[in-house]
Amino acid sequence: MKQDPDALFITCSDSRVVPDLLISTDPGDLFVMRNVGNMIPPSTVEGTSTGDLSEASEIEYATLVLNVKDIIICGHSECGAMKAALARAPMVETPNLAKWLHLSTSAVFRLDQEGPLDRSRARHDQLSQLNVLVQLEHLMSYPIIQQRVWAGELCLHGWWFDIAKGEMLVYSRDERRFEKIDRQTAARLIALYGSESGGTIV
């Protein structure tokens, strides 16, 4: 059986987040990347990762070898990484985790300076939503991603999963918020940002 996924799905290592169950896909439909906080180290102008090479390698493989048409970054509620990022406490016993969480610094700054997308949510969930947008920006720093997005060959999406409600939300650039994915929302987003036209919803 040949591997021929439609999308690269980037999400958190949290055991409550199971991509194939969340979006009802079959084996082979998704190429999945999981890490703490669903984060992407940004790229240099030369296309080399500024952090761990694992994420950059998977991005290259998904786009250049598997030729995926969509990349989804999916955050979630009650994310432990976002709680730790907000705590801003010394993490002497977990130096690697502390260094990794530095990738959420821009999201924390944005939350402090610009405020949340949804004021009704807990602060760590507010950060989790903004973190999705920041990681999409990091993703766009990779030349191979920029080229494919600008050529209309690749579409980037920001999703957010509400664990308690079992609801998946998608970021709407026009509304500047995450909206529950229903038939009407899905149809509107496909019309605006579908793979046929390429682009990004950041």
MDAnalysis code that builds the backbone (N, CA, C; Angstrom):
import MDAnalysis as mda
import numpy as np

u = mda.Universe.empty(606, n_residues=202, atom_resindex=np.repeat(np.arange(202), 3), trajectory=True)
u.add_TopologyAttr("name", ["N", "CA", "C"] * 202)
u.add_TopologyAttr("resid", np.arange(1, 203))
u.add_TopologyAttr("resname", ["MET", "LYS", "GLN", "ASP", "PRO", "ASP", "ALA", "LEU", "PHE", "ILE", "THR", "CYS", "SER", "ASP", "SER", "ARG", "VAL", "VAL", "PRO", "ASP", "LEU", "LEU", "ILE", "SER", "THR", "ASP", "PRO", "GLY", "ASP", "LEU", "PHE", "VAL", "MET", "ARG", "ASN", "VAL", "GLY", "ASN", "MET", "ILE", "PRO", "PRO", "SER", "THR", "VAL", "GLU", "GLY", "THR", "SER", "THR", "GLY", "ASP", "LEU", "SER", "GLU", "ALA", "SER", "GLU", "ILE", "GLU", "TYR", "ALA", "THR", "LEU", "VAL", "LEU", "ASN", "VAL", "LYS", "ASP", "ILE", "ILE", "ILE", "CYS", "GLY", "HIS", "SER", "GLU", "CYS", "GLY", "ALA", "MET", "LYS", "ALA", "ALA", "LEU", "ALA", "ARG", "ALA", "PRO", "MET", "VAL", "GLU", "THR", "PRO", "ASN", "LEU", "ALA", "LYS", "TRP", "LEU", "HIS", "LEU", "SER", "THR", "SER", "ALA", "VAL", "PHE", "ARG", "LEU", "ASP", "GLN", "GLU", "GLY", "PRO", "LEU", "ASP", "ARG", "SER", "ARG", "ALA", "ARG", "HIS", "ASP", "GLN", "LEU", "SER", "GLN", "LEU", "ASN", "VAL", "LEU", "VAL", "GLN", "LEU", "GLU", "HIS", "LEU", "MET", "SER", "TYR", "PRO", "ILE", "ILE", "GLN", "GLN", "ARG", "VAL", "TRP", "ALA", "GLY", "GLU", "LEU", "CYS", "LEU", "HIS", "GLY", "TRP", "TRP", "PHE", "ASP", "ILE", "ALA", "LYS", "GLY", "GLU", "MET", "LEU", "VAL", "TYR", "SER", "ARG", "ASP", "GLU", "ARG", "ARG", "PHE", "GLU", "LYS", "ILE", "ASP", "ARG", "GLN", "THR", "ALA", "ALA", "ARG", "LEU", "ILE", "ALA", "LEU", "TYR", "GLY", "SER", "GLU", "SER", "GLY", "GLY", "THR", "ILE", "VAL"])
u.atoms.positions = np.array([
    [0.843, -1.197, 0.000],
    [0.000, 0.000, 0.000],
    [0.876, 1.245, 0.000],
    [0.716, 2.086, -0.982],
    [1.514, 3.292, -1.117],
    [1.001, 4.392, -0.191],
    [1.936, 5.135, 0.400],
    [1.561, 6.267, 1.245],
    [1.222, 7.465, 0.361],
    [-0.005, 7.948, 0.472],
    [-0.446, 9.060, -0.373],
    [-1.395, 9.972, 0.403],
    [-0.889, 10.626, 1.482],
    [-1.764, 11.466, 2.315],
    [-2.148, 12.769, 1.628],
    [-3.303, 13.292, 2.018],
    [-3.786, 14.563, 1.480],
    [-3.191, 15.755, 2.217],
    [-2.854, 15.554, 3.496],
    [-2.466, 16.693, 4.330],
    [-1.410, 16.305, 5.353],
    [-0.644, 17.312, 5.768],
    [0.232, 17.202, 6.928],
    [-0.533, 17.789, 8.104],
    [-0.694, 17.009, 9.164],
    [-1.451, 17.419, 10.339],
    [-0.484, 17.555, 11.505],
    [-0.300, 18.800, 11.965],
    [0.648, 19.090, 13.039],
    [-0.127, 19.375, 14.311],
    [0.078, 18.570, 15.336],
    [-0.693, 18.752, 16.555],
    [0.144, 18.406, 17.778],
    [-0.464, 18.515, 18.941],
    [0.225, 18.322, 20.212],
    [0.379, 16.840, 20.543],
    [1.359, 16.540, 21.387],
    [1.573, 15.165, 21.839],
    [0.536, 14.716, 22.860],
    [-0.295, 15.623, 23.330],
    [-1.315, 15.318, 24.337],
    [-2.090, 14.057, 23.955],
    [-2.195, 13.129, 24.893],
    [-2.823, 11.838, 24.609],
    [-4.317, 11.933, 24.322],
    [-4.916, 13.073, 24.651],
    [-6.354, 13.252, 24.386],
    [-6.637, 13.702, 22.960],
    [-5.586, 14.049, 22.234],
    [-5.726, 14.526, 20.858],
    [-5.316, 13.398, 19.910],
    [-6.308, 12.817, 19.228],
    [-6.062, 11.679, 18.328],
    [-6.537, 12.077, 16.932],
    [-5.631, 12.491, 16.061],
    [-6.012, 13.074, 14.763],
    [-7.000, 12.262, 13.941],
    [-6.763, 10.962, 13.762],
    [-7.649, 10.166, 12.915],
    [-9.064, 10.095, 13.473],
    [-9.189, 10.104, 14.803],
    [-10.523, 10.084, 15.415],
    [-11.186, 11.458, 15.322],
    [-10.385, 12.516, 15.465],
    [-10.942, 13.870, 15.475],
    [-11.585, 14.233, 14.148],
    [-10.976, 13.811, 13.060],
    [-11.491, 14.235, 11.754],
    [-11.886, 13.054, 10.872],
    [-12.054, 11.886, 11.506],
    [-12.609, 10.705, 10.826],
    [-11.870, 10.360, 9.533],
    [-10.557, 10.212, 9.647],
    [-9.766, 9.841, 8.484],
    [-9.340, 8.378, 8.574],
    [-8.988, 7.817, 7.442],
    [-8.521, 6.444, 7.358],
    [-6.997, 6.412, 7.328],
    [-6.396, 5.250, 7.612],
    [-4.942, 5.132, 7.502],
    [-4.476, 5.558, 6.106],
    [-3.453, 6.396, 6.071],
    [-2.934, 6.872, 4.796],
    [-3.443, 8.233, 4.384],
    [-4.473, 8.751, 5.077],
    [-5.045, 10.055, 4.700],
    [-4.239, 11.227, 5.244],
    [-3.602, 11.022, 6.408],
    [-2.870, 12.104, 7.064],
    [-1.422, 11.722, 7.309],
    [-0.531, 12.679, 7.085],
    [0.861, 12.561, 7.514],
    [0.926, 13.390, 8.788],
    [1.235, 12.778, 9.927],
    [1.056, 13.420, 11.226],
    [2.390, 13.763, 11.895],
    [2.469, 14.981, 12.381],
    [3.590, 15.442, 13.206],
    [3.036, 15.804, 14.580],
    [3.642, 15.241, 15.629],
    [3.203, 15.551, 16.986],
    [4.396, 15.967, 17.824],
    [4.201, 17.034, 18.604],
    [5.213, 17.445, 19.576],
    [4.535, 18.255, 20.676],
    [5.275, 18.573, 21.700],
    [4.730, 19.336, 22.829],
    [4.326, 20.729, 22.366],
    [3.037, 21.023, 22.428],
    [2.543, 22.364, 22.103],
    [2.342, 22.638, 20.626],
    [2.402, 21.584, 19.774],
    [2.225, 21.737, 18.315],
    [3.006, 22.937, 17.763],
    [4.327, 22.892, 17.981],
    [5.160, 24.041, 17.619],
    [6.144, 23.715, 16.494],
    [6.510, 24.765, 15.753],
    [7.420, 24.665, 14.620],
    [8.571, 25.657, 14.810],
    [9.812, 25.183, 14.962],
    [10.931, 26.129, 14.994],
    [10.997, 26.869, 13.665],
    [11.118, 28.187, 13.685],
    [11.174, 28.931, 12.421],
    [12.433, 28.608, 11.624],
    [12.419, 29.006, 10.362],
    [13.518, 28.733, 9.451],
    [14.389, 29.965, 9.255],
    [15.640, 29.733, 8.896],
    [16.500, 30.810, 8.432],
    [16.131, 31.108, 6.976],
    [16.690, 32.164, 6.411],
    [16.391, 32.501, 5.022],
    [16.907, 31.423, 4.070],
    [17.880, 30.640, 4.537],
    [18.419, 29.564, 3.709],
    [17.553, 28.309, 3.759],
    [16.532, 28.291, 4.649],
    [15.655, 27.139, 4.737],
    [16.045, 26.121, 5.780],
    [16.989, 26.475, 6.653],
    [17.425, 25.575, 7.711],
    [16.712, 25.907, 9.020],
    [16.264, 24.887, 9.710],
    [15.564, 25.094, 10.971],
    [16.453, 25.758, 12.007],
    [15.874, 26.648, 12.813],
    [16.599, 27.282, 13.910],
    [16.529, 26.430, 15.169],
    [15.816, 25.318, 15.099],
    [15.680, 24.441, 16.261],
    [15.952, 22.996, 15.900],
    [15.144, 22.117, 16.451],
    [15.284, 20.687, 16.186],
    [15.045, 20.407, 14.699],
    [15.815, 19.489, 14.130],
    [15.692, 19.191, 12.706],
    [14.515, 18.276, 12.378],
    [13.939, 17.658, 13.383],
    [12.864, 16.706, 13.137],
    [11.676, 17.351, 12.433],
    [11.226, 18.504, 12.962],
    [10.069, 19.173, 12.367],
    [10.370, 19.632, 10.942],
    [11.551, 20.215, 10.729],
    [11.924, 20.688, 9.397],
    [12.009, 19.534, 8.406],
    [12.535, 18.413, 8.854],
    [12.637, 17.236, 7.982],
    [11.265, 16.740, 7.562],
    [10.335, 16.757, 8.509],
    [8.988, 16.289, 8.185],
    [8.280, 17.249, 7.234],
    [8.523, 18.540, 7.403],
    [7.953, 19.534, 6.493],
    [8.473, 19.305, 5.072],
    [9.779, 19.089, 4.957],
    [10.369, 18.841, 3.644],
    [9.806, 17.569, 3.014],
    [9.720, 16.522, 3.796],
    [9.233, 15.246, 3.266],
    [7.776, 15.350, 2.826],
    [6.968, 16.006, 3.669],
    [5.534, 16.122, 3.355],
    [5.294, 16.929, 2.091],
    [6.054, 18.003, 1.912],
    [5.814, 18.882, 0.763],
    [6.525, 18.420, -0.495],
    [7.776, 17.988, -0.369],
    [8.574, 17.676, -1.550],
    [8.437, 16.231, -2.020],
    [8.205, 15.310, -1.097],
    [8.096, 13.893, -1.459],
    [6.635, 13.457, -1.558],
    [5.867, 13.760, -0.518],
    [4.456, 13.354, -0.507],
    [3.554, 14.340, -1.243],
    [4.041, 15.556, -1.433],
    [3.302, 16.576, -2.190],
    [1.909, 16.837, -1.615],
    [1.851, 17.027, -0.296],
    [0.567, 17.320, 0.333],
    [0.055, 18.674, -0.148],
    [-1.241, 18.830, -0.171],
    [-1.860, 20.066, -0.637],
    [-2.306, 20.969, 0.510],
    [-2.359, 20.403, 1.715],
    [-2.808, 21.166, 2.877],
    [-1.920, 20.856, 4.069],
    [-1.662, 21.875, 4.885],
    [-0.986, 21.678, 6.164],
    [-1.859, 22.311, 7.240],
    [-2.166, 21.523, 8.258],
    [-3.029, 21.962, 9.356],
    [-2.214, 21.982, 10.640],
    [-2.238, 23.110, 11.356],
    [-1.694, 23.149, 12.709],
    [-2.877, 23.200, 13.656],
    [-2.953, 22.222, 14.539],
    [-4.119, 22.070, 15.423],
    [-3.695, 22.144, 16.886],
    [-4.114, 23.213, 17.552],
    [-3.926, 23.328, 18.989],
    [-5.135, 22.768, 19.723],
    [-5.129, 22.878, 21.036],
    [-6.252, 22.316, 21.791],
    [-6.392, 22.984, 23.155],
    [-7.528, 22.775, 23.779],
    [-7.806, 23.332, 25.101],
    [-7.009, 22.588, 26.176],
    [-6.835, 23.234, 27.301],
    [-6.163, 22.659, 28.466],
    [-4.778, 22.108, 28.138],
    [-4.055, 22.814, 27.300],
    [-2.722, 22.372, 26.872],
    [-1.698, 22.636, 27.975],
    [-1.027, 21.581, 28.419],
    [-0.032, 21.714, 29.475],
    [1.133, 22.591, 29.076],
    [1.500, 22.569, 27.800],
    [2.606, 23.405, 27.325],
    [2.264, 24.883, 27.462],
    [1.020, 25.237, 27.157],
    [0.601, 26.634, 27.257],
    [0.525, 27.072, 28.720],
    [0.108, 26.178, 29.595],
    [0.081, 26.503, 31.025],
    [1.497, 26.752, 31.536],
    [2.431, 25.927, 31.089],
    [3.826, 26.092, 31.512],
    [4.416, 27.388, 30.958],
    [4.066, 27.722, 29.722],
    [4.569, 28.955, 29.113],
    [4.082, 30.184, 29.873],
    [2.857, 30.141, 30.352],
    [2.303, 31.261, 31.104],
    [2.889, 31.351, 32.512],
    [3.263, 30.213, 33.075],
    [3.781, 30.193, 34.447],
    [5.099, 30.960, 34.548],
    [5.887, 30.916, 33.484],
    [7.164, 31.638, 33.429],
    [8.041, 31.351, 34.644],
    [7.953, 30.146, 35.146],
    [8.750, 29.743, 36.308],
    [9.988, 28.990, 35.844],
    [11.074, 29.067, 36.609],
    [12.285, 28.315, 36.252],
    [11.976, 26.827, 36.138],
    [12.520, 26.186, 35.092],
    [12.283, 24.759, 34.866],
    [13.632, 24.039, 34.911],
    [14.239, 24.042, 36.098],
    [15.589, 23.520, 36.274],
    [15.665, 22.032, 35.941],
    [14.633, 21.285, 36.299],
    [14.663, 19.835, 36.103],
    [14.329, 19.436, 34.671],
    [13.802, 20.365, 33.879],
    [13.428, 20.044, 32.490],
    [14.018, 21.092, 31.549],
    [15.338, 21.146, 31.416],
    [15.972, 22.187, 30.591],
    [15.614, 22.077, 29.115],
    [15.431, 20.861, 28.614],
    [15.072, 20.695, 27.214],
    [13.667, 21.209, 26.938],
    [12.751, 20.908, 27.850],
    [11.385, 21.399, 27.717],
    [11.350, 22.920, 27.809],
    [12.127, 23.484, 28.712],
    [12.172, 24.940, 28.868],
    [12.640, 25.602, 27.580],
    [13.661, 25.024, 26.962],
    [14.170, 25.579, 25.709],
    [13.137, 25.447, 24.600],
    [12.437, 24.314, 24.561],
    [11.409, 24.088, 23.538],
    [10.265, 25.086, 23.682],
    [9.850, 25.345, 24.910],
    [8.727, 26.247, 25.146],
    [9.040, 27.686, 24.748],
    [10.309, 27.977, 24.527],
    [10.684, 29.312, 24.046],
    [9.998, 29.623, 22.712],
    [9.623, 28.586, 21.972],
    [8.940, 28.773, 20.690],
    [7.552, 29.387, 20.850],
    [7.038, 29.414, 22.063],
    [5.727, 30.028, 22.315],
    [5.844, 31.458, 22.831],
    [7.079, 31.972, 22.937],
    [7.301, 33.311, 23.495],
    [6.539, 34.389, 22.736],
    [6.536, 34.301, 21.418],
    [5.837, 35.312, 20.608],
    [4.343, 35.284, 20.868],
    [3.794, 34.103, 21.103],
    [2.358, 33.992, 21.395],
    [2.039, 34.618, 22.745],
    [2.916, 34.389, 23.729],
    [2.715, 35.001, 25.052],
    [2.777, 36.524, 24.937],
    [3.746, 37.032, 24.183],
    [3.880, 38.476, 23.987],
    [2.634, 39.033, 23.299],
    [2.152, 38.330, 22.305],
    [0.971, 38.800, 21.569],
    [-0.257, 38.818, 22.467],
    [-0.383, 37.822, 23.321],
    [-1.520, 37.788, 24.248],
    [-1.444, 38.977, 25.206],
    [-0.250, 39.275, 25.711],
    [-0.075, 40.394, 26.643],
    [-0.342, 41.735, 25.970],
    [0.118, 41.897, 24.731],
    [0.059, 43.188, 24.056],
    [-1.227, 43.416, 23.266],
    [-1.735, 42.375, 22.629],
    [-2.885, 42.529, 21.732],
    [-4.185, 41.966, 22.303],
    [-4.066, 41.120, 23.304],
    [-5.252, 40.520, 23.890],
    [-5.656, 39.247, 23.163],
    [-6.624, 38.536, 23.710],
    [-7.023, 37.237, 23.164],
    [-7.977, 37.344, 21.983],
    [-8.132, 36.232, 21.288],
    [-9.135, 36.134, 20.235],
    [-10.515, 35.890, 20.824],
    [-10.562, 35.238, 21.978],
    [-11.832, 34.894, 22.624],
    [-11.685, 35.137, 24.120],
    [-12.233, 36.248, 24.599],
    [-12.081, 36.637, 26.003],
    [-12.879, 35.747, 26.952],
    [-13.765, 34.927, 26.440],
    [-14.568, 34.064, 27.304],
    [-13.792, 32.835, 27.778],
    [-12.654, 32.572, 27.172],
    [-11.896, 31.361, 27.502],
    [-10.834, 31.641, 28.560],
    [-10.396, 30.566, 29.209],
    [-9.327, 30.661, 30.201],
    [-8.060, 31.178, 29.522],
    [-7.189, 31.805, 30.300],
    [-6.025, 32.455, 29.717],
    [-5.119, 31.459, 28.975],
    [-4.957, 30.247, 29.511],
    [-4.103, 29.282, 28.822],
    [-4.720, 28.829, 27.495],
    [-6.049, 28.827, 27.421],
    [-6.710, 28.504, 26.149],
    [-6.606, 29.681, 25.173],
    [-6.660, 30.894, 25.699],
    [-6.432, 32.072, 24.861],
    [-5.040, 32.002, 24.232],
    [-4.058, 31.627, 25.047],
    [-2.695, 31.497, 24.541],
    [-2.597, 30.372, 23.522],
    [-3.264, 29.280, 23.773],
    [-3.231, 28.137, 22.865],
    [-3.738, 28.516, 21.477],
    [-4.783, 29.322, 21.419],
    [-5.311, 29.748, 20.124],
    [-4.321, 30.667, 19.406],
    [-3.759, 31.627, 20.123],
    [-2.777, 32.523, 19.496],
    [-1.527, 31.759, 19.078],
    [-1.179, 30.745, 19.840],
    [-0.007, 29.944, 19.512],
    [-0.157, 29.250, 18.152],
    [-1.361, 28.836, 17.819],
    [-1.596, 28.234, 16.504],
    [-1.215, 29.221, 15.402],
    [-1.614, 30.478, 15.558],
    [-1.321, 31.490, 14.541],
    [0.174, 31.775, 14.466],
    [0.839, 31.833, 15.621],
    [2.285, 32.079, 15.634],
    [3.029, 30.929, 14.959],
    [2.613, 29.707, 15.216],
    [3.289, 28.558, 14.601],
    [3.029, 28.493, 13.096],
    [1.889, 28.971, 12.644],
    [1.649, 29.081, 11.203],
    [2.614, 30.095, 10.583],
    [2.878, 31.169, 11.308],
    [3.846, 32.157, 10.829],
    [5.244, 31.548, 10.766],
    [5.595, 30.756, 11.778],
    [6.874, 30.054, 11.754],
    [6.943, 29.124, 10.535],
    [5.850, 28.434, 10.267],
    [5.801, 27.531, 9.119],
    [6.036, 28.288, 7.820],
    [5.460, 29.475, 7.725],
    [5.608, 30.287, 6.516],
    [7.025, 30.856, 6.352],
    [7.863, 30.719, 7.362],
    [9.240, 31.198, 7.235],
    [10.086, 30.247, 6.391],
    [9.581, 29.042, 6.122],
    [10.327, 28.076, 5.312],
    [10.143, 28.406, 3.827],
    [11.232, 28.609, 3.097],
    [11.123, 28.956, 1.677],
    [10.275, 27.987, 0.864],
    [10.383, 26.685, 1.135],
    [9.591, 25.723, 0.354],
    [8.105, 25.881, 0.611],
    [7.743, 26.321, 1.829],
    [6.329, 26.565, 2.135],
    [5.871, 27.850, 1.454],
    [6.672, 28.910, 1.581],
    [6.335, 30.183, 0.930],
    [6.097, 29.987, -0.563],
    [7.006, 29.309, -1.209],
    [6.923, 29.129, -2.663],
    [5.650, 28.404, -3.063],
    [5.297, 27.371, -2.315],
    [4.113, 26.583, -2.682],
    [2.814, 27.314, -2.356],
    [2.827, 28.053, -1.259],
    [1.632, 28.845, -0.919],
    [1.411, 29.925, -1.968],
    [2.458, 30.659, -2.290],
    [2.344, 31.757, -3.257],
    [2.001, 31.251, -4.660],
    [2.397, 30.033, -4.960],
    [2.091, 29.448, -6.271],
    [0.692, 28.833, -6.315],
    [-0.007, 28.839, -5.173],
    [-1.344, 28.262, -5.133],
    [-1.353, 26.751, -5.068],
    [-0.220, 26.162, -4.657],
    [-0.105, 24.708, -4.614],
    [-0.301, 24.142, -3.210],
    [-0.393, 25.021, -2.221],
    [-0.471, 24.583, -0.832],
    [-1.328, 25.550, -0.039],
    [-2.128, 25.010, 0.873],
    [-2.975, 25.842, 1.732],
    [-2.685, 25.522, 3.195],
    [-2.546, 26.544, 4.008],
    [-2.285, 26.385, 5.432],
    [-3.554, 26.677, 6.231],
    [-3.768, 25.898, 7.296],
    [-4.984, 26.024, 8.096],
    [-4.643, 26.042, 9.582],
    [-5.360, 26.842, 10.357],
    [-5.250, 26.841, 11.806],
    [-6.500, 26.263, 12.428],
    [-6.368, 25.161, 13.140],
    [-7.496, 24.523, 13.821],
    [-7.259, 24.522, 15.324],
    [-8.331, 24.359, 16.076],
    [-8.242, 24.307, 17.536],
    [-9.333, 23.397, 18.061],
    [-8.937, 22.429, 18.897],
    [-9.868, 21.422, 19.403],
    [-10.244, 21.711, 20.848],
    [-11.544, 21.834, 21.106],
    [-12.078, 22.018, 22.450],
    [-12.360, 20.630, 23.013],
    [-11.484, 20.170, 23.900],
    [-11.589, 18.803, 24.402],
    [-12.882, 18.579, 25.172],
    [-13.238, 19.498, 26.053],
    [-14.421, 19.323, 26.895],
    [-15.701, 19.213, 26.071],
    [-15.808, 20.013, 25.018],
    [-17.019, 20.017, 24.195],
    [-16.932, 19.057, 23.014],
    [-15.746, 18.565, 22.743],
    [-15.575, 17.690, 21.589],
    [-15.803, 18.414, 20.272],
    [-15.466, 19.705, 20.238],
    [-15.708, 20.520, 19.052],
    [-14.386, 20.930, 18.394],
    [-14.365, 20.877, 17.069],
    [-13.218, 21.363, 16.310],
    [-13.549, 22.744, 15.762],
    [-12.610, 23.675, 15.929],
    [-12.791, 25.036, 15.440],
    [-11.702, 25.342, 14.407],
    [-12.012, 26.239, 13.481],
    [-11.057, 26.648, 12.459],
    [-10.914, 28.161, 12.498],
    [-9.689, 28.637, 12.269],
    [-9.455, 30.071, 12.324],
    [-9.963, 30.750, 11.061],
    [-10.728, 31.813, 11.246],
    [-11.212, 32.637, 10.152],
    [-10.459, 33.957, 10.180],
    [-9.687, 34.217, 9.146],
    [-8.923, 35.466, 9.076],
    [-9.852, 36.671, 9.024],
    [-10.954, 36.562, 8.292],
    [-11.883, 37.686, 8.166],
    [-12.531, 38.040, 9.502],
    [-12.886, 37.008, 10.267],
    [-13.559, 37.241, 11.552],
    [-12.570, 37.414, 12.703],
    [-11.304, 37.076, 12.457],
    [-10.246, 37.078, 13.481],
    [-10.673, 36.302, 14.733],
    [-11.087, 35.079, 14.469],
    [-11.459, 34.203, 15.576],
    [-11.546, 32.764, 15.078],
    [-11.586, 31.854, 16.038],
    [-11.805, 30.455, 15.717],
    [-13.302, 30.177, 15.735],
    [-13.791, 29.547, 14.675],
    [-15.212, 29.254, 14.541],
    [-15.431, 27.751, 14.515],
    [-16.514, 27.323, 15.106],
    [-16.872, 25.905, 15.083],
    [-17.056, 25.442, 13.640],
    [-16.468, 24.304, 13.318],
    [-16.606, 23.772, 11.966],
    [-17.950, 23.071, 11.825],
    [-18.825, 23.679, 11.060],
    [-20.079, 23.045, 10.684],
    [-20.147, 23.089, 9.163],
    [-21.215, 22.606, 8.600],
    [-21.299, 22.538, 7.139],
    [-21.183, 23.914, 6.495],
    [-21.849, 24.902, 7.102],
    [-21.836, 26.244, 6.535],
    [-20.432, 26.850, 6.601],
    [-19.766, 26.707, 7.766],
    [-18.418, 27.235, 7.917],
    [-17.455, 26.529, 6.973],
    [-17.564, 25.212, 6.884],
    [-16.676, 24.446, 6.007],
    [-16.830, 24.880, 4.550],
    [-18.067, 25.066, 4.115],
    [-18.305, 25.465, 2.729],
    [-17.733, 26.855, 2.452],
    [-17.890, 27.779, 3.413],
    [-17.387, 29.135, 3.232],
    [-15.861, 29.148, 3.179],
    [-15.219, 28.386, 4.069],
    [-13.769, 28.366, 4.109],
    [-13.169, 27.689, 2.882],
    [-13.830, 26.649, 2.411],
    [-13.358, 25.987, 1.198],
    [-13.429, 26.955, 0.020],
    [-14.524, 27.718, -0.042],
    [-14.689, 28.677, -1.135],
    [-13.618, 29.762, -1.087],
    [-13.271, 30.203, 0.145],
    [-12.307, 31.289, 0.293],
    [-10.859, 30.821, 0.244],
    [-10.576, 29.697, 0.924],
    [-9.198, 29.296, 1.130],
    [-8.904, 27.871, 0.717],
    [-9.733, 27.277, -0.079],
    [-9.555, 25.880, -0.458],
    [-8.288, 25.648, -1.233],
    [-7.902, 24.380, -1.308],
    [-6.664, 24.011, -1.988],
    [-6.670, 24.434, -3.464],
    [-7.878, 24.544, -4.038],
    [-7.945, 24.903, -5.428],
    [-7.309, 26.259, -5.702],
    [-7.428, 27.173, -4.719],
    [-6.878, 28.514, -4.906],
    [-5.582, 28.735, -4.162],
    [-5.257, 27.803, -3.271],
    [-4.029, 27.927, -2.491],
    [-4.137, 29.045, -1.477],
    [-3.055, 29.250, -0.724],
    [-3.012, 30.374, 0.200],
    [-2.985, 29.938, 1.639],
    [-3.176, 30.901, 2.521],
    [-3.114, 30.662, 3.941],
    [-4.245, 31.414, 4.636],
    [-4.711, 30.879, 5.777],
    [-5.790, 31.572, 6.483],
    [-5.253, 32.320, 7.698],
    [-3.939, 32.480, 7.785],
    [-3.377, 33.280, 8.875],
    [-3.746, 34.741, 8.698],
])
